Amino acid sequence: MKASPLFLRYLFAFTFLFSAYTKFVAPGYFEITLMDQGLAPSRIFAAYLSRFFIGLEFALGVLLLLPFYTRKLLLFSLVLIGGFSLHLIYLWSLGDQENCGCFGEMISMTPLESLLKNALLMGLAFWIYIKVPKVDKAKPMLLFFSLLLIGSMWILLPLPKPQAENFIQFTHFEPIGRVDLAQDEVLVAVFNLDCEHCQAAATELVKLSKNHTLPPIYVLFFKEGSTSVEQFEELTQSHFPFTFIDTSTFFDLIGASPPRIYYLSQGEVIQFWDSDLTQGLLERFPAQ
């Protein structure tokens, strides 16, 4: 029986380590989750916040494996999990059924499922708390280690470059939901729904994507006239994931006139085309 609290403490520590790992391998998804849930007003702010939470979870997981500050760490964990649980209750009350992001993309959980998981973890933490010795062993250097571990996230997970902010702010595309434009390679088309040249470009993209291997294609739509997305898709036979942009963003992202197609890698603009779309894409992505 003496080993039981120790085993459960290790299990509790592993939960924090696993949670941190799932966010560490795909920080972009965690960032857009923070934005979707209203915890971060911009992608850059979300990038800072995500690195702090990832480092904090890693630090908690490591410290809980060691026989120092156990009761204080358990109390802190209870407060942290309780705070997130209140936020999950709020999301659940709004009818949110999307992945809460607790375990990144690796394990998808709705707010309600995550609440049940948190209740189990809080019960486990409380049971361990009453079983471990009441006098915590101290090791001041571990606090310094924790700060270093949290700070290391900004080195291991570099922040997006400022110029990438033009695109990584777009995190939700119909009809597929959350999208991280800073991950891997993508094509981003900037279209005016009423623009005949944009409609022609969309038709070209459809033909090219059928006959050649292209990166995933996403569309930023600007609407100023009467053409709807459904009408645009019917005219062009296209069905790309899309979101809407405002007037200012539209004119920031096009050249003299629409359309413009961007090729991004890890959120950075590698190349863009305003005309000669087929030739440009075939040169960039030749047939294998």
C-alpha positions in Angstrom: 0.0 0.0 0.0 2.9 2.4 0.6 3.8 2.3 -3.1 0.2 3.3 -4.1 0.5 7.1 -3.6 3.9 7.0 -5.3 2.5 5.2 -8.4 -0.5 7.6 -8.6 1.8 10.6 -8.2 3.8 9.3 -11.2 0.6 8.7 -13.1 -0.5 12.3 -12.3 2.9 13.6 -13.4 2.8 11.6 -16.7 -0.6 13.3 -17.5 1.0 16.7 -17.4 4.0 15.5 -19.4 1.8 13.9 -22.0 -0.4 17.0 -22.2 2.6 19.2 -22.8 4.0 16.8 -25.4 0.8 16.8 -27.5 0.9 20.6 -27.6 4.6 20.8 -28.2 4.5 18.7 -31.3 1.7 20.9 -32.8 1.9 24.3 -31.2 0.0 25.9 -34.0 -3.1 23.9 -33.3 -3.0 24.9 -29.6 -2.5 28.5 -30.6 -5.6 28.6 -32.8 -7.6 26.8 -30.1 -6.7 29.5 -27.6 -7.9 32.1 -30.2 -11.2 30.2 -30.9 -11.9 30.0 -27.2 -11.4 33.7 -26.7 -8.3 33.3 -24.5 -6.0 35.1 -27.0 -6.9 38.2 -29.1 -4.3 37.5 -31.8 -2.1 34.7 -33.1 1.1 36.3 -31.8 -0.4 36.7 -28.3 -1.6 33.1 -28.6 2.0 32.0 -29.5 3.4 33.6 -26.3 0.6 32.1 -24.2 0.9 28.6 -25.7 4.6 28.5 -25.0 4.1 29.5 -21.4 1.4 26.8 -20.8 3.5 24.1 -22.6 6.5 25.0 -20.5 4.5 25.1 -17.3 3.0 21.6 -18.0 6.4 20.2 -18.7 7.8 21.8 -15.5 4.9 20.5 -13.4 5.3 17.0 -14.8 9.0 16.8 -14.1 8.7 18.3 -10.6 5.9 15.9 -9.6 8.2 13.0 -10.4 10.6 14.2 -7.7 10.0 14.0 -3.9 10.1 17.8 -3.4 7.3 20.4 -2.9 4.8 17.6 -3.6 1.9 19.1 -1.6 2.5 22.6 -2.9 2.6 21.3 -6.5 -0.6 19.3 -6.0 -2.3 22.4 -4.6 -1.1 24.5 -7.6 -2.2 21.7 -10.0 -5.7 21.7 -8.4 -6.0 25.5 -8.8 -4.8 25.3 -12.5 -7.1 22.4 -13.4 -10.0 24.1 -11.6 -9.4 27.3 -13.5 -9.4 25.5 -16.8 -12.5 23.6 -15.8 -14.4 26.8 -15.2 -13.5 27.9 -18.7 -14.7 24.5 -20.0 -18.0 24.9 -18.2 -18.4 28.2 -20.0 -17.6 26.7 -23.4 -20.0 23.8 -22.7 -22.8 26.2 -21.7 -22.4 27.8 -25.2 -22.8 24.5 -26.9 -19.2 24.3 -28.0 -18.5 20.7 -29.3 -15.0 21.3 -30.8 -11.8 19.8 -29.6 -10.9 21.6 -26.4 -7.1 21.3 -27.2 -6.2 19.7 -23.8 -4.2 17.0 -25.6 -3.6 18.9 -28.8 -4.7 17.1 -32.0 -3.6 13.8 -30.7 -6.7 13.1 -28.6 -9.8 15.1 -29.5 -12.0 15.9 -26.5 -15.2 18.0 -26.3 -15.5 20.5 -23.4 -17.8 18.0 -21.6 -15.4 15.1 -22.0 -12.5 17.2 -20.8 -14.5 18.3 -17.8 -15.0 14.6 -16.8 -11.3 14.0 -17.3 -10.5 17.1 -15.1 -12.8 15.9 -12.4 -11.0 12.6 -12.3 -7.6 14.3 -12.2 -8.7 16.6 -9.4 -10.0 13.7 -7.4 -6.7 11.9 -8.0 -4.7 15.0 -6.9 -6.7 15.5 -3.8 -6.3 11.8 -2.8 -2.5 12.0 -3.3 -2.4 15.2 -1.3 -3.9 13.6 1.8 -1.6 10.6 1.5 1.8 12.2 1.1 3.8 13.5 4.1 2.6 16.9 5.3 6.1 18.3 5.4 7.4 19.1 1.9 11.1 18.6 1.2 12.6 21.8 -0.2 15.0 22.1 -3.1 15.3 25.8 -4.2 17.3 25.0 -7.3 14.3 23.2 -8.8 12.4 26.5 -8.9 15.2 27.9 -11.0 15.1 24.8 -13.2 11.4 25.3 -13.7 11.9 28.9 -14.9 14.6 27.7 -17.3 12.3 24.9 -18.6 9.5 27.3 -19.2 11.8 29.8 -20.9 13.3 27.2 -23.1 10.0 26.9 -25.0 10.7 30.1 -26.8 14.0 28.6 -28.1 12.6 25.1 -28.9 9.5 26.6 -30.4 10.5 29.9 -32.2 7.8 32.5 -32.5 6.3 33.1 -35.9 8.0 35.8 -37.9 6.1 39.1 -38.0 5.4 38.9 -41.8 3.6 35.6 -41.2 1.0 37.4 -39.2 -0.8 38.3 -42.4 -1.9 34.7 -42.8 -1.7 32.8 -39.4 -4.5 35.0 -38.1 -6.9 33.0 -40.2 -7.7 30.0 -38.2 -11.2 28.8 -39.1 -12.2 27.8 -42.6 -15.6 26.5 -43.7 -16.6 23.7 -43.7 -13.6 22.0 -42.1 -13.1 24.1 -39.0 -9.7 24.9 -37.4 -6.8 25.3 -39.8 -3.2 26.2 -39.1 -1.7 28.0 -42.1 1.7 28.0 -40.5 2.0 24.3 -40.7 3.6 22.6 -43.7 3.0 24.0 -47.2 -0.3 25.5 -48.4 -1.7 27.6 -51.3 -3.8 30.6 -50.2 -6.0 32.2 -52.9 -7.4 35.8 -52.4 -10.6 36.1 -54.3 -13.4 38.7 -54.8 -16.6 36.7 -55.2 -17.8 39.0 -58.1 -14.4 39.1 -59.9 -14.5 37.2 -63.2 -10.7 36.9 -63.1 -11.0 35.3 -59.7 -13.6 32.9 -61.0 -11.3 32.0 -63.9 -8.4 31.4 -61.4 -10.5 29.2 -59.2 -11.5 27.1 -62.3 -7.7 26.8 -63.2 -6.9 25.7 -59.6 -9.6 23.0 -59.8 -8.2 21.7 -63.1 -4.6 21.8 -61.8 -5.4 20.1 -58.6 -7.1 17.2 -60.4 -4.1 16.6 -62.7 -1.1 17.6 -60.5 -0.1 17.2 -56.8 -0.5 20.6 -55.2 -0.4 21.6 -51.6 -3.8 22.1 -49.8 -5.7 25.1 -51.1 -7.5 27.6 -48.9 -9.5 30.6 -50.1 -9.8 34.1 -48.5 -13.1 35.5 -49.9 -13.9 39.2 -50.2 -17.6 40.0 -50.7 -18.7 43.3 -52.1 -21.5 42.4 -54.5 -24.4 40.0 -54.9 -22.4 36.8 -55.7 -22.6 34.2 -52.9 -20.1 31.5 -52.2 -22.5 28.9 -53.4 -22.8 30.7 -56.8 -19.1 31.2 -57.0 -18.5 27.4 -56.4 -21.2 26.5 -58.9 -19.6 28.7 -61.6 -16.1 27.4 -61.0 -16.8 23.8 -59.8 -14.6 24.6 -56.8 -15.1 23.5 -53.2 -12.0 24.8 -51.4 -12.1 25.6 -47.6 -12.8 29.3 -47.2 -13.2 32.2 -44.9 -14.1 35.8 -45.4 -11.8 38.9 -45.1 -12.6 42.6 -44.7 -11.9 45.4 -47.2 -8.6 46.5 -45.6 -7.2 43.0 -45.5 -8.3 42.3 -49.1 -6.5 45.3 -50.5 -3.4 44.5 -48.3 -3.1 41.0 -49.8 -3.7 41.7 -53.5 -1.6 43.5 -56.1 -3.1 46.0 -58.5 -6.2 43.9 -58.9 -7.4 40.4 -57.8 -6.8 37.5 -57.8 -3.5 36.7 -56.0 -2.4 33.2 -55.1 0.2 32.7 -52.3 2.5 29.8 -51.7 3.3 29.5 -48.0 5.7 27.2 -46.2 5.5 27.2 -42.4 3.5 30.4 -42.6 6.1 32.3 -44.6 5.4 33.6 -48.1 7.6 31.8 -50.6 6.1 33.0 -53.8 2.9 34.5 -55.2 1.2 34.8 -58.6 -1.1 37.6 -59.9 -1.3 36.1 -63.4 0.0 33.2 -65.5 -1.3 31.0 -62.7 -1.0 27.6 -64.5 2.5 28.3 -65.8 3.6 29.5 -62.4 2.2 26.6 -60.4 3.5 24.0 -62.9 7.0 25.5 -62.6 6.9 25.5 -58.8 5.2 22.1 -58.6 6.4 20.1 -61.6 4.8 16.7 -62.3 6.6 13.9 -60.5 
